C-alpha cells in the first residue's frame, strides 16, 4: 500500500557498495524501512491499446503495471493464463507500482486460463500472500465478453479499491464467476443471476459493506 510521496533532492551511485544513494527533500515516513519499495511516479507511461489480437501465448496476454491505461476492442484467446494481468509485486519479482486509472472495455476473452486463475486478473503480492485493499485504484471493466474460459473465474479483483464492472457478458462461466479478495468500494452492475452465494466470491480483508451488486 502507498506509504507516502517524496521528492528526490539528490541521487548518486556508490559503485563499490553496489548501491544507489537517494536523498529526499522530505523526511521518510516512519513506516518506510527494509523491504519497502520505491518507485518513480513521475515517469510512468500512459498506455493506449486498441484493436489488437493476442492469441496462443504462453503465460499472460498482457502484463499491465502502469497508470492511465485504456485497453479497448481487443481479442484475447487461447492464452494459458490471464488475457490481461494487472499486478504489482513486492515479493518475488520486485517490480512496478500499484496501478491507477485503468479502463478495459469492449474486449473479448476466449478460452483463456488453462493454468487456472482468471481471464482478467488483478492482484498484488507481498511476502506471505496478497496485499491489503488500495494497492490498485480506479479500474473500470465495462462491456467486455468472456467466453469458455478454461480455468477459474472470469474476473479476479485483488488488493483493489474503486473498481467498476458493468455491461460484461459471461458465457459458460466457471463458478465463482467473479472473485474479490482484499478489496473495497467495488460496484458490479448488470449482475444478472450472479449472487454472493453462487456467482461472486468475497474473501480476505474485503470490506463487504462497500461492495454493491446491482441487477
C-alpha positions in Angstrom: 0.0 0.0 0.0 1.1 3.6 -0.6 3.0 5.0 2.4 3.6 8.5 1.1 5.1 10.5 -1.7 8.5 12.2 -1.5 10.6 14.4 -3.7 14.2 13.4 -4.7 16.8 16.0 -3.8 19.8 14.1 -5.0 21.0 10.7 -6.0 24.3 9.1 -6.8 25.8 5.6 -7.4 28.0 4.1 -4.8 29.8 1.7 -7.2 32.0 -0.1 -4.6 29.0 -0.8 -2.4 26.8 -1.6 -5.4 24.0 0.6 -4.4 22.3 3.9 -5.2 22.1 6.5 -2.5 18.9 8.7 -2.7 18.4 11.8 -0.6 14.8 13.1 -0.3 13.7 16.7 0.4 11.2 15.5 3.0 11.6 13.1 6.0 10.8 9.5 5.4 7.5 8.2 6.8 8.1 6.0 9.9 6.5 3.1 8.0 9.4 3.0 5.5 12.1 0.5 6.2 13.8 -2.6 4.9 11.7 -4.3 2.3 9.9 -1.1 1.2 9.6 -0.4 -2.5 10.4 2.9 -4.1 9.1 3.8 -7.5 9.2 6.9 -9.7 5.6 8.1 -10.1 6.7 10.9 -12.4 7.9 8.6 -15.2 5.0 6.1 -15.5 4.0 5.8 -19.2 0.4 6.2 -20.2 -0.9 3.4 -22.5 -3.5 3.1 -25.2 -4.0 -0.4 -26.8 -6.8 -0.7 -29.3 -8.0 -3.4 -31.8 -5.2 -6.0 -31.0 -5.5 -9.7 -31.3 -3.4 -11.6 -28.7 -3.6 -15.4 -29.1 -1.8 -18.7 -28.3 0.5 -17.2 -25.8 2.3 -18.9 -23.0 1.6 -17.2 -19.7 -0.4 -14.0 -19.9 -1.5 -12.0 -22.9 -0.7 -8.5 -21.5 1.0 -7.5 -18.3 -0.2 -4.1 -17.1 1.9 -2.3 -14.5 1.5 1.4 -15.0 -1.1 4.2 -14.8 -3.5 5.9 -17.2 -4.3 2.9 -19.3 -7.1 2.2 -21.9 -7.4 -1.2 -23.5 -10.3 -1.5 -25.9 -11.8 -3.6 -28.7 -9.1 -6.3 -28.3 -9.4 -10.1 -28.6 -7.6 -12.4 -26.2 -7.9 -16.1 -27.0 -6.2 -19.4 -26.3 -3.8 -18.0 -23.6 -2.5 -20.3 -20.9 -3.0 -17.7 -18.1 -4.9 -14.4 -17.9 -5.6 -12.4 -21.0 -4.9 -9.3 -19.0 -2.8 -9.4 -15.9 -2.8 -6.2 -13.7 -0.4 -6.6 -10.9 2.5 -5.3 -8.8 4.9 -7.4 -6.7 7.0 -6.7 -3.6 7.9 -10.4 -3.1 9.3 -12.4 -6.0 9.7 -10.0 -8.9 10.1 -6.7 -7.1 8.7 -4.7 -10.0 6.2 -1.9 -10.6 3.9 0.3 -8.6 0.2 -0.1 -7.9 -1.8 0.8 -11.0 -4.3 3.7 -11.3 -6.9 4.7 -13.8 -7.2 1.6 -15.9 -10.1 1.0 -18.3 -10.7 -2.3 -20.1 -13.7 -2.1 -22.5 -15.2 -3.8 -25.5 -12.7 -6.7 -25.3 -13.3 -10.4 -25.8 -11.6 -13.0 -23.6 -12.0 -16.5 -25.2 -10.6 -19.9 -24.0 -8.0 -18.5 -21.6 -6.6 -19.6 -18.2 -5.6 -23.2 -18.9 -3.3 -23.0 -15.9 -6.0 -21.6 -13.7 -6.6 -18.1 -12.4 -8.9 -15.7 -14.1 -9.3 -14.3 -17.6 -8.8 -10.8 -16.3 -6.6 -10.9 -13.2 -5.9 -8.1 -10.7 -3.6 -8.7 -7.7 -0.7 -7.7 -5.6 1.9 -10.0 -4.0 3.8 -9.4 -0.7 5.6 -12.0 1.4 3.0 -14.3 2.9 0.2 -13.6 0.4 -1.8 -10.9 -1.2 -1.7 -7.3 0.0 -4.5 -5.3 1.7 -7.0 -3.1 -0.2 -6.0 0.0 -2.0 -2.8 -1.0 -3.9 -4.7 -0.7 -7.2 -7.2 2.1 -7.7 -9.8 3.3 -10.1 -10.3 0.4 -12.5 -13.2 0.1 -15.0 -14.1 -3.2 -16.7 -17.0 -2.4 -19.0 -18.8 -4.0 -21.9 -16.5 -7.0 -22.3 -17.3 -10.6 -23.3 -15.9 -13.6 -21.5 -16.3 -16.9 -23.4 -15.5 -20.5 -22.5 -12.5 -19.7 -20.2 -10.9 -22.9 -19.2 -9.6 -22.1 -15.7 -11.2 -20.3 -12.8 -13.3 -17.1 -12.5 -13.8 -14.7 -15.4 -12.6 -11.7 -13.3 -10.4 -11.6 -10.1 -10.2 -8.3 -8.2 -7.5 -8.3 -5.6 -5.8 -5.6 -3.4 -8.0 -3.0 -5.2 -10.2 0.0 -4.4 -12.8 1.8 -6.5 -13.5 -0.8 -9.2 -16.5 -0.8 -11.5 -17.8 -3.8 -13.5 -20.7 -3.1 -15.8 -22.2 -4.4 -19.0 -20.0 -7.5 -19.1 -21.2 -10.8 -20.7 -20.0 -14.1 -19.4 -20.7 -17.2 -21.5 -20.4 -20.7 -19.9 -18.8 -19.4 -16.7 -16.9 -21.4 -14.1 -18.0 -20.9 -10.5 -17.4 -18.5 -9.0 -17.8 -16.1 -11.9 -16.1 -13.2 -10.0 -13.7 -13.4 -7.1 -13.0 -10.4 -4.8 -10.0 -10.6 -2.5 -8.8 -7.9 -0.1 -10.7 -5.2 -1.9 -13.2 -2.4 -1.2 -15.5 0.0 -3.0 -16.4 -2.4 -5.8 -19.5 -1.8 -7.9 -20.9 -4.6 -10.0 -23.8 -3.7 -12.3 -26.0 -5.8 -14.5 -25.0 -8.9 -12.5 -28.0 -10.9 -13.7 -28.1 -14.3 -11.9 -24.8 -13.8 -10.1 -25.0 -13.6 -6.3 -22.7 -13.8 -3.4 -23.7 -17.4 -2.6 -23.1 -18.7 -6.1 -21.5 -16.4 -8.7 -19.4 -14.0 -6.7 -16.9 -15.0 -4.0 -15.7 -12.4 -1.5 -12.8 -13.2 0.8 -9.9 -12.0 2.8 -10.0 -8.5 4.2 -12.5 -7.3 1.7 -14.9 -4.6 3.0 -18.3 -6.2 2.2 -20.2 -3.1 3.2 -18.6 -1.2 0.3 -19.3 -3.9 -2.3 -22.5 -3.3 -4.3 -24.1 -5.8 -6.7 -26.9 -4.2 -8.8 -29.1 -6.1 -11.2 
